[in-house]
Amino acid sequence: MNSEKNILISRSIGETRVALVEGGVAREIRFFRDHAPSWVGTIFLGRVMKLTPELQAAFVDLGDGMTGFLPLKTLPKPPGKKPKNLTTLLHEGQRLIVQITSDATPGKQPKLTARVEIVSPAIVFHPYRAGAYVSSRIKDPDRREELKKFGRSMMLEDYGITFRTDAENIPEDQLSETAAYLINVWTKMSENIKNRKCPSMLAQMPDATEQTLRDFGATDVQNIIIDDAAEMTKAAKWAKTYAPQLSDRIIRYQEKENLFSQYDIDDEIEKIYSKRVFLKSGAWITIEETEALTAVDINMGDARFSTDRGKQIFTLNREAAREIFRQLRLRAIGGIIIIDFVDMTDKGDIKSLQNYVDDLILADPEQMQRGNISSFGLMELTRRSRLLSLNHQLLTTGNVQKNLETECLDLLRSTHANALSSPGKPQVIKVSREMKKWFENHSVLFHDFESKTGSALTMELL
């Protein structure tokens, strides 16, 4: 069985596309668009604009027109007894170091925390939380105790660190070097903070390749395959600092076929444009994402597992659950999720399915919680997602079709491929009036196209 784990990074005009592939199957796909970057993990020196006792939250000015929403329960723990009204801990106009934990969604500001973390693949550094901690995903009790003891020996004083899953297989001298580097990053970032411009960005900028490697760059990755020289340079620099063991696994992709096509990722993306996701058995699921929740329905279709009705339904629900949880992670779907399983009457089957779902939840890197299957066959889930879902990025709200920017960038990508196969030949794209206006508002893409291909690019109306 193929258990290889690869990171694919594909750079094209206007966007960077990323995929995590495990065992030949896409587990996560991300789109980083130049005109709408992901700010997750970025650290700011912000200014408190408004305090809201009703929400126990603050609105923080991050600069350049960005405002973040800060739940005050994420403030570093104050000395003594915590006040009932947390807004008394801050005042309007106050300077405050904050970090973005989830990107803005339609109608909502980016979410913030004041418990800043500086992240590497093996260690998370906590400037405002003292102590040494070990990820619950490290199960070996002996290794857990070794890491705790090692962490305590580092004399962190008021700082703290958490050893991530990757730390289980990394030598202590390398962990020590990484921790020292993270502490140095924080020291330089926070020194002379009173004289820093406010608001301003401090660290962990919104770079697609670096964010991808922070999230996916574990020791069990076999290859980091990149089709762009500039992104290769970024990845190599990042690996040298944070994960030296990955340096020799960074590979330049130079085949003629598109990287995402080579690994069948384009096929996965196309499925997002369809209302149905078909299963191998002939059954299918539908995923409907709304502002309030995501509803998932299961349809038996032509699937036939058994002549026994109970076994037929249980096997169908199990197959569907496996694909549903893959799709939730693949599409970065978060919030409230309702799964409408095909009704089961056997209590043993219901319990077995819930246990199977628990295993799927444990395999997901994001935090998830579930309720029991109701008498109507419904299971309610909550899933944290820090990024904008692919449905929001790729589809027009309320319609299962490509949105305007997706159509424009798809057209640009295919034209880019044509230009590379015919160096210097002028390229013409046929566009609608809406597409022409979008391109005119993002004219820098034409400059990027011409500088990368050497071909002039012009538009003609359809």
N, C-alpha and C positions, 0 to 999 in steps of 0.2 A: 504493500500500500504506500502511495506517495505521501509522505509527511512533510515535504519540503515547505519552508516558509520564506516567501520572498516579498520585498517591498518594491513596487513599481512607481517611478516618478517620471511623468511625461509632461514636458514643458512645450507649450504652443503659444501662438500669438494671443495675448489677453488672458491666459489662464494657465494654471498648473493642475494637472489631474494626478491623483494618487490612488493606488490600490494596494491592499494587503491581501496576499494570496497564500492560503494554507492548504496543502494537499491538493493543489490544482483547483481549488474553489475560492472564489472571491469572498472575503469576509467583511471588508470595509472598502468603500469607495468615497473619495473626497474630491471636491472641486474647490480650488482656491482661485478666485477671480480677481484680477488686478484692480478693478474699479470698486470691489467690495471685499476687502481682505478680512480674514478671520483674525480677531484680536485675542482669542483665548490664550491665557497665560501671560499676556503683556502686563507689565507693571508700570503704574503711573504715580506721579506725585500730583494728586488731585486737590480740589478745593471744595469744601462742603457748601452747597448752594442752598439747600433747604432740608429741614428736619421734619419728619411727619410722625408724631406720637401715635396716631391711629394705626399706622403700618409698622411702627417701630423700625423705621428705615430712614435713609438719607439719600438725597440726590447729589451726585458728585460731578463737578465739572472736570472733564479730562482734557480739555483743550480741543481746538479745531472743530468746534461745534458738537463734540461728543459729550453726552451726559450719561452717567451710569447709575444704576439702582443698587444701593448698598443695604442689605438687611443687617441691622445693628447687632444681631446675634453672632455675626461673624467678626466683630471687633475682638482684638486680643483681650484675654480675660484680665479685668482690672484687679488691683490688689484689694483685699478686703471683700466685703459683701457686695454682690452685684445688685445695683439699683433696679427697682421694678420698672422704672421708665428709663430705657437705655439712651434716650435722646439727651439726657442730662450729662452724658459722657462726652458729648461733642458740642460745638457751637458753630453757627453759620459763619463762613469765611475761613474756617480752620483748614490748615494744610494737612493732608493725610495720604499716606502711601497705601494704595489699593491695587488689586489685581483683577483682571477680567476672568470670570469663570465660565461664562457662556455668552455667545454672541447675541446681538440684537435680533429680534424676530419682529415681523410686522406688528406695529402697535406697542412694542415693548423695547425698553432700553437694554443695553448689555448689563448683565448681572455682575456684581462685584463682590469681593471679599477683602477684608482688612487683615486676614490671617495669610499673609503672603507666603508663597512657596517658590523655591527655585529648584527646578526639576532636571534630573539627569536620568538615564535609563535604570541606574542601580540605586540611586539615592535621591530622596527629597529632603531639601534643607528648609528648616522652619526657623526663621529669625525670631518669631514671637511665641514659640512653644518649646519649652525646655524638655530634654530627655531623649532617650534612644528607643526607637520603636521598630517593630518588624512586621512586614505585610502578612496578613492572615493567609495569603495564598502560599506562603512558605510553610509546608506541613511538617517537615522533619523536625522533631522537637530538639534534637541535639544541635542542629544547625541554627535553629531559632535562638537557643540559649547562647551559642557561640557569638552570634551577631549582637545580641543584647549586651553581653559582656564586653565585646569589642567596642561597641558604641559608648558604653559607660567609661571605658578607658581613654576615650579621646578628649576628655576634659572640655566639654562643650560649654560649660558654665550656663548662661541663660539661653543658649541656642539649643536646637533640637534637630534630629535627623530621623528619617524613616528609611529602613532598608527595603527596597522594592523587591519583587520576585526575582529579578535578574541578579540581585546580590548573592543569591544562594550559591552561584557557581563562579564568583569572582574573588580572587585572592584579596586578603585584607590590606596588603600594601597598596594595591590599586584602589580599593575603596577609600583608603585614607587620603590618597592623592586627590581623588574626586571630591571628597568632602572639603579638603583644604581649598580647592579651587572654587567651590560654591560659596564658601565662607568669604573668600577674597572678593568674589563678585558682589556679594552683599555689602561688604565693607566699603568698596569703592562707590557703590551705588548710593549708600546712605550717608557717607561722610559729607560734612558741610551742607547738610540737607536744608538748613535754614536759609542759606544763601542761594539755593537753586531756584530757577525760574519755575513758577507755579501758575497754571498746570503745565506738566511736561511728561514725556515718556521717559522711563528710566531703564528698562531692560526687557529682554525676551520679546523682541520685535515681532510683528506679524509676518514672518517669513514662512512660506509654504513648506519648503524642504526641511528647515530646522524644526518646525512644529511637528512634522511627520516623523522625523527621527526621534524627537523627544517622546512621542507617543508609542511608536512601534519598534524603536531601535533596541531590541533585546538580544541577548546572546544566542538565542535559538534561531535567529534570522540567518538563512543561508546566503542570500544574495540581496543586494540593494541595487536595482537595475535602473539606470537613468539614461534618458535619451538626449540630454543637453549638457554641453561642456560647462556652462556657468553654474548649473545646479550641481554638477559633479564636484566642482571646486568648493562650493558651499558644504556639500556633504562630507568631503574629505577633511575640511577644516573642523567641522563639528565633531566628527568621529575622533580626530586626533586629540581633542580636548576632553570629550565626555565618554567616549567608548572606543578606546584604541583597538580592542579586539575585533571591531567591525571594519577597520580601515581597509583590510585586504579583501573585503567582501563587496566593495563598491565597484560596480561594473558599468562600463559605458555601452549602451545599446546602440548598434550601428547598422542593424539590418534595414532593408528597404521597407519591409512591412511595418506599419504603425505598431508601436509597442503594445498598446491596449488591444489591438486586433490580434496580435501574436499570442496573447494570453487570454483571449476570449472575453476581455473585460467590456469591449464595446457591445457585445451581445447582452451582457448583464445590464448595461445602461439602457439599451433599447427596451428591455422588459419593464423598466420603470414607466415608460410611455404607454404601456398597455394596462388596462384595468385589471386583468387577470394574471396571476402567476401560476403556471401549470406545474403539476407535480409529475414525477415519473410514472405514477400509477394511472394517470388519466384524470385524476381529481384536480381541483384548482382552488386557490384562495384569492380573495379580493381584499385590497387594502385601501380604505377610504380615510384620508387624513383631513380633519377639519380643525378649526381654531380651538375647539374645546377638547377634542380627543381624537384618537385613531381607532376606527372600527375594523376588525378583521373577521371575515366570514369564510366558512369552509363549505365547498360544494363537492359532492361525491363524484359527479360526472359519470364517466365510464369505468371508474375504478372497481376492481373485483379482487378481493383478498381471500374471501372465504364464503362458503354457503351458510355458515352460522352468522346470523345477523349481529349478535353481540361482538363476536370476534372481528367481523367486517368493520363495524363502526369504531371499535377501539384501535384497530390497526390504521384506519384512515386518520383518526385524530392524532395518533402518534406521528405518522408521516407528516401531517400538516403542521404540527407543533414544531418539528425540527426545521422546516422551511420558514415558518413564521418568525422564529427567533433569529434565523440567519438574515431574513429580510429586515428585521428591526435594527440589527447592527449594521447591515449593509447600507441602509438608507438613513442611518442616524436619527431614527424616530424616537422621540422622547415624550414625556408627559403621561397622561392617562391613556391606556390602551385596553380595549375591550375585545376579547376573542370569543366568538360565537362557535363553540365546538358542536359537533353533531351530538344530539342527546344520547346519553348512556344511562342505563338503568341499574347495571351491576355496580354495587358500591366498591367492590374490589378493583374493577376497571377504573373507576373514578379516582381512587387513591393511587393506583399505579400510574395513571396519566399525570397526576399532580406531582408525584415523585420524579417522573421523567422531566417535567417542566422545571423542577428544582435543579436538576443536573444541567439543563440548558441555561438557567439563570446563572449558575456558578461559572459557566464557560464564557459569559459575557463580561468584558472588562468594566462596563458601566454598572452603577448601582441600580438594582431592580428589587421590587417587592411585588408579591402577588397575593390575591385573595383566593379563597376556595372556589371551586366550580359550583355555581348556583343551581337551583332546581331547574332553571331554564337553559342550562348548558353554557352559561356565561362565566368567563374568568376575567377579573379586573387586574390589571398590572399598572405599576408606575415605573418608568425608566428615565433615568437622568440622561440628558444629552446636552453636551456643551456647544455643539455646532448646529448650524442651520441644517435641517433635514434636506436630503436630495430632492424630495418632492417639492419643497419650497424653492429650492434653487433652480430646478429644471422645468417645473410645470407651472402653467398659469393657474392661479388659484381658482378652484371650482371646476377645472377642466383637465382631463387627462390628455394634454397636448403640450408640445414644447412652447415655452414662453419666448418672447422676442429676443432676449439676450442669448438664450441657448441657440436659437436659429442662426443668429448672426455669428456667434463664435464657432458653431459647427461648419458654417459656410467658409469662414476664414481658415479653419483648420484643413478642410479638404483642398482649398485653393493653395494653402501653404505647401501641401504635399505635391500638388501639380507643379508649383514653382520650383521645388527642389529637383524634380525630375526633368525640368526644362530650364536650366540656369539662364538667367538674363531675359527670358521671354516675358513680355508684358502680360499681366493677368487682368481679366475683366470679370467682375462678379455681377450677376443680375439680381437686383434687390427690389423689394416692395418699397412704397413710400415710407412706411413705418421703419423698415430696416435702414433705409438711406438716412433718415433722421437720427437713428440710434448711432450709426457709424459716424455721422458728422459730429455728434456729441462726444464720441470717443475716438477722435481723429488720430490720437497718438498710436493707435493700433496699426494704422496705415504706415506710419513712420517706422514702427517696429518691423512690420512685414518687409518693407523695402530694404531696411538695413540688414535683416537676417537672410534674405533671399537674393538681393540684388535685382529683383524684378519690380517694375512699377505696377501699382495696383489702382484700378479705376472701377467706378460703379456705372451700371446701366439700369434704368428702371425696367421692371417687367412689363 
